[in-house]
Amino acid sequence: MTTAVISGTGLFTPSSSISNDELVASFNAYVKAFNLEHAAAISRGEVAALEGSSSDFVVKASGIQSRYVMEKEGVLDPKRMCPKISERSNEALSIQAEMGVTASKEALERAGKAAGEIDAVFVACSNMQRPYPAMAIELQNALGCSGYGFDLNVACSSATFGILTAASAIQAGSAKAALVVSPEVCSGHLNFRRRDSHFIFGDACTAVVVESAAACKGKDVFGIVGTRAVTKFSNNIRNNFGFLNRCDESGIGKDDKLFVQNGRQVFKEVCPMVADLIEGHLKDLGLTPAQVKRFFLHQANLAMNELIAKRLLGKDSPRGKTPVILDEYANTSSAGSIIAFHKHHADFVPGDLGVICSFGAGYSIGSVVVKKK
């Protein structure tokens, strides 16, 4: 069977960043205006008063300090609290494809590949800006790749599921080299008016070149030792926005058409699932967590990653084993674990092992074990 390798990664980071202080000031201005507008109903007990937020609360709840966004002004406007991202003509490159082109070019350069050598493109992210034509086919065309492309969505696990899909295509012989691209515009599906989650997400795009080891020309190569995925249905993380919304006007504009979650239940249920999957995956490969140099975990919540690390490595798990990028980027959905890998693997030497693992809505968990060539 053909061996698949990761030969290059790329990252697009938006130019605009929002600090916790900026985001909280906007949210608190909205809260003040809401409570004033509904003061009479609040006093009668008909409407619940909204509670303000603070930067200390955000850091304590998540470990997040700031986040990058595609458009800042609209998010910080208390009367809007949504990015102003203009529609583009059908002839113009879409915003997700534009992000993907930048990240892909870096990944291709690192892999020493020309775009024409890529014969499979997978756009894997939590939300696509349209159902069709596929974002992957648009990106394939924009880059000048050959072969085929399609989109896939497993929420925050999309990138690792995309790598699994690409590796399977390489091993089966249906592609020689593939791109897995995750253009996450999370600010577009985040409800900035919800205290418990208005701070969670940021925008970014990653790209990963997966190819046959025999055709690889890159100098920074990781063999894919194994992939594993699991899904289990849960309503604890959900977004009900879709093309059928127009068929029932009563639901238009409701909170569930944006990101909603039961955070405490997610924490309780997902952390042990992730630790068990990684440990079982490694065991089946004849490996132990102690042999892994670094775990590149999904960047959703600092406490979640610390708990997963403790379950895998014991109470004294060193911070360097699970690098953190969410303090700067926040939760970038499927892109998070790839950003961590992109930024924190330079010190790997041949033989070093890593685990790229993402997890999220579904529930879904994807694990990719890699070994430095």
C-alpha positions in Angstrom: 0.0 0.0 0.0 1.2 3.5 -0.9 2.5 5.4 2.1 1.0 8.9 2.6 2.9 11.8 4.1 2.3 15.4 5.1 4.9 17.4 3.2 3.7 21.0 3.8 1.4 23.2 5.7 0.2 26.8 5.2 -1.6 29.4 7.2 -3.7 32.5 6.4 -4.2 34.9 9.3 -6.5 37.9 8.9 -5.0 41.3 9.3 -7.6 42.4 12.0 -7.5 41.3 15.6 -9.9 41.9 18.4 -8.7 41.9 22.0 -10.8 40.7 24.9 -11.1 44.3 26.2 -12.5 45.5 22.8 -14.9 42.6 22.5 -16.2 42.9 26.1 -16.7 46.7 25.8 -18.9 46.2 22.7 -20.8 43.4 24.4 -21.4 45.4 27.6 -22.6 48.4 25.6 -25.1 46.1 24.0 -26.2 44.8 27.4 -26.7 48.3 28.8 -28.8 49.3 25.8 -30.9 46.1 26.0 -31.6 46.5 29.7 -32.5 50.2 29.3 -34.9 49.4 26.4 -36.6 46.6 28.3 -36.4 48.2 31.7 -40.2 48.1 32.3 -40.6 44.5 31.2 -37.6 43.5 33.3 -39.1 45.2 36.4 -42.3 43.2 35.8 -40.4 40.0 35.5 -41.4 39.4 31.9 -37.9 39.7 30.5 -34.6 38.6 32.1 -32.0 41.3 32.4 -28.7 40.6 30.6 -25.5 40.3 32.5 -22.3 42.0 31.5 -19.0 40.3 30.7 -15.4 41.0 31.6 -12.0 40.1 30.2 -11.1 38.2 33.3 -14.2 36.0 32.8 -13.3 35.3 29.2 -9.7 34.3 30.1 -10.9 32.1 33.1 -13.6 30.4 31.0 -11.4 29.7 27.9 -7.8 30.9 28.1 -8.5 33.2 25.1 -6.8 36.6 25.0 -7.7 37.8 21.4 -8.9 36.6 18.1 -8.4 37.4 14.4 -11.4 38.3 12.3 -12.0 38.9 8.6 -13.9 42.1 9.4 -13.6 44.0 12.7 -15.9 47.0 12.6 -19.2 45.3 12.3 -18.4 42.9 15.2 -17.6 45.8 17.6 -20.7 47.9 16.7 -23.2 47.3 19.6 -26.1 47.9 17.2 -24.9 45.3 14.7 -22.5 42.8 16.4 -21.9 40.9 13.1 -19.1 41.2 10.6 -19.8 43.3 7.5 -18.7 40.9 4.7 -20.0 42.1 1.4 -21.4 39.6 -1.1 -19.3 39.2 -4.2 -20.4 38.6 -7.8 -20.4 35.1 -9.1 -17.4 35.9 -11.3 -15.3 37.1 -8.3 -13.3 34.8 -6.1 -15.2 34.0 -3.0 -13.9 34.9 0.4 -13.3 31.3 1.5 -11.5 30.5 -1.7 -9.4 33.7 -1.3 -8.3 32.6 2.1 -7.6 29.1 0.8 -5.4 30.4 -2.0 -3.1 32.2 0.4 -2.8 29.2 2.8 -2.4 26.7 0.0 0.4 28.6 -1.8 2.4 28.5 1.4 1.7 24.8 1.9 2.7 24.1 -1.7 5.9 26.1 -1.4 6.9 24.2 1.8 6.1 20.9 0.1 8.1 21.9 -3.1 5.0 21.2 -5.2 3.5 23.0 -8.1 -0.3 23.5 -8.0 -0.6 21.4 -11.2 0.8 18.4 -9.4 -2.1 18.4 -7.0 -4.9 16.1 -8.2 -7.3 16.2 -5.3 -8.6 19.2 -3.3 -10.7 18.9 -0.2 -12.1 21.9 1.5 -12.9 20.8 5.0 -14.4 23.3 7.4 -17.3 23.9 9.8 -19.4 26.2 7.5 -19.4 26.6 3.7 -20.7 30.0 2.4 -22.8 28.2 -0.2 -24.0 24.6 -1.0 -22.7 24.6 -4.6 -20.6 24.8 -6.7 -18.2 23.2 -4.2 -15.7 25.5 -2.5 -13.1 22.9 -3.3 -13.8 23.0 -7.1 -13.5 26.8 -7.0 -10.2 26.6 -5.1 -9.0 23.9 -7.5 -9.7 26.3 -10.4 -8.2 29.3 -8.7 -4.9 27.4 -8.0 -4.7 25.5 -11.2 -4.9 22.1 -9.7 -5.8 19.0 -11.7 -8.0 16.0 -10.8 -11.1 16.5 -8.6 -12.3 18.2 -5.5 -15.1 18.2 -3.0 -16.2 19.7 0.3 -16.6 18.0 3.6 -18.0 19.2 6.9 -17.5 17.5 10.3 -17.5 20.8 12.2 -14.3 21.3 14.3 -13.0 17.9 13.2 -13.2 18.7 9.5 -9.4 19.2 9.0 -8.4 15.8 10.5 -11.2 14.1 8.7 -9.9 15.8 5.6 -6.4 14.5 6.2 -7.9 11.0 6.7 -9.8 11.4 3.4 -6.7 12.6 1.6 -4.5 9.8 3.0 -7.0 7.2 2.0 -7.1 8.6 -1.6 -3.3 8.5 -1.8 -3.3 4.9 -0.4 -6.0 3.8 -2.8 -4.3 5.4 -5.8 -7.1 7.7 -6.7 -4.8 10.7 -6.1 -1.0 11.2 -6.0 -1.1 14.5 -4.1 -3.9 16.3 -2.3 -4.6 19.6 -0.6 -6.8 19.8 2.6 -7.9 23.4 3.1 -9.9 24.7 6.1 -11.1 28.3 5.5 -12.9 29.1 8.8 -14.9 32.3 8.9 -16.2 31.5 12.4 -17.2 35.1 13.1 -20.0 34.7 10.6 -21.8 32.0 12.6 -21.0 33.3 16.1 -23.7 35.0 18.2 -21.8 38.0 19.6 -24.8 38.8 21.8 -24.5 35.6 24.0 -22.4 36.1 27.1 -21.4 32.5 27.4 -20.0 32.2 23.9 -19.5 35.6 22.3 -15.7 35.4 22.8 -15.1 31.8 21.6 -14.3 32.0 17.9 -11.8 33.6 15.5 -11.1 33.4 11.8 -8.2 31.7 10.0 -7.4 29.2 7.2 -5.0 26.3 7.0 -3.8 24.1 4.2 -2.1 20.8 4.3 -0.4 18.9 1.4 -0.8 15.1 1.7 1.0 13.1 -0.9 2.6 9.8 -1.8 6.0 9.3 0.0 7.5 8.1 -3.3 6.8 11.4 -5.1 7.6 13.6 -2.1 10.2 16.4 -2.7 9.7 18.3 0.5 12.4 18.7 3.2 10.0 18.9 6.2 8.0 15.7 5.9 5.9 13.7 8.3 4.8 10.2 7.6 1.2 9.4 8.4 1.5 6.5 10.8 -2.2 6.1 11.2 -5.6 7.8 11.2 -8.7 7.2 13.2 -12.1 8.8 13.5 -15.2 8.4 15.5 -18.6 10.1 15.6 -21.4 10.0 18.2 -24.6 12.0 17.8 -25.2 14.9 20.2 -27.2 18.1 20.3 -24.9 19.8 22.7 -23.2 21.7 19.9 -25.5 22.8 17.1 -26.2 25.3 14.3 -29.5 25.0 12.6 -28.9 27.5 9.8 -29.7 26.0 6.4 -31.6 26.2 3.1 -34.8 24.9 4.7 -35.0 27.9 7.1 -36.9 29.9 4.5 -39.7 27.2 4.5 -40.7 28.2 8.0 -40.6 31.9 8.7 -41.2 31.5 12.4 -37.6 30.3 12.8 -35.8 33.1 10.9 -33.4 35.0 13.0 -33.7 32.8 16.1 -30.6 32.1 18.2 -30.4 28.5 17.0 -29.5 29.6 13.5 -26.1 30.6 14.9 -23.7 28.6 17.1 -25.2 27.3 20.3 -23.7 24.9 22.8 -24.2 23.4 26.3 -20.6 24.0 27.2 -20.5 22.2 30.6 -22.0 19.0 29.1 -19.6 19.2 26.1 -16.6 19.5 28.5 -17.9 16.5 30.6 -18.6 14.2 27.7 -15.9 15.1 25.0 -12.7 15.2 27.1 -12.8 11.5 28.1 -13.9 10.5 24.6 -10.8 12.3 23.1 -8.4 10.8 25.6 -9.7 7.3 25.1 -9.6 7.6 21.3 -6.0 8.8 21.3 -4.8 6.3 23.8 -6.6 3.4 21.9 -5.3 4.6 18.6 -1.7 4.7 19.9 -2.1 1.3 21.5 -3.2 -0.3 18.3 -0.1 1.2 16.6 2.1 -0.3 19.3 2.7 3.1 20.9 2.1 4.9 24.2 1.4 8.5 25.0 4.8 8.9 26.6 6.4 8.2 23.2 4.7 11.1 21.6 6.7 14.3 21.5 3.7 16.6 21.1 0.0 16.5 20.9 -1.5 19.1 18.6 -5.0 19.3 20.0 -8.1 21.2 18.9 -7.9 24.7 20.2 -11.3 25.2 21.8 -10.7 25.7 25.5 -7.5 25.6 27.5 -9.0 23.6 30.4 -10.2 20.9 28.0 -6.8 20.4 26.6 -5.1 20.4 30.0 -7.6 17.7 31.2 -7.0 15.6 28.1 -3.3 15.9 28.5 -3.5 14.9 32.2 -5.6 11.8 31.3 -3.0 10.8 28.7 0.2 11.7 30.4 -0.5 12.1 34.1 -0.9 15.0 36.5 2.6 16.4 35.7 2.0 16.8 31.9 4.4 19.5 30.7 2.8 22.5 28.8 5.2 22.0 25.9 3.5 18.6 25.1 0.3 20.4 24.1 1.1 23.7 22.4 -1.4 26.5 22.8 -2.4 28.9 20.0 -6.0 29.7 21.2 -4.7 32.6 23.4 -3.9 34.5 20.2 -6.3 32.9 17.6 -9.2 31.8 19.8 -11.2 28.8 18.6 -10.7 28.6 14.8 -12.8 25.5 14.6 -11.1 22.8 12.4 -8.1 25.0 11.7 -6.9 25.1 15.3 -5.1 21.8 15.6 -3.4 22.4 12.2 -2.3 25.9 13.3 -0.7 24.4 16.4 1.1 21.8 14.2 2.1 24.5 11.7 3.7 26.7 14.4 5.1 24.1 16.8 6.9 21.3 14.9 10.1 23.0 13.8 12.1 21.2 16.6 11.1 17.7 15.5 13.9 15.4 14.4 13.6 12.1 12.4 11.7 9.6 14.4 9.8 12.0 16.6 6.1 11.3 16.9 3.2 13.7 17.0 -0.6 13.4 17.3 -2.9 15.9 15.5 -6.3 15.6 17.0 -9.5 17.7 16.6 -12.9 17.3 18.1 -16.2 19.0 18.2 -19.8 19.0 17.1 -21.3 15.7 16.1 -19.7 14.7 18.4 -16.8 14.0 16.1 -13.1 13.2 16.8 -10.3 12.8 14.3 -6.8 11.6 15.2 -3.7 11.6 12.9 -0.5 10.1 14.2 2.6 11.4 12.4 6.3 10.6 12.4 9.1 13.0 11.3 10.9 11.6 8.3 
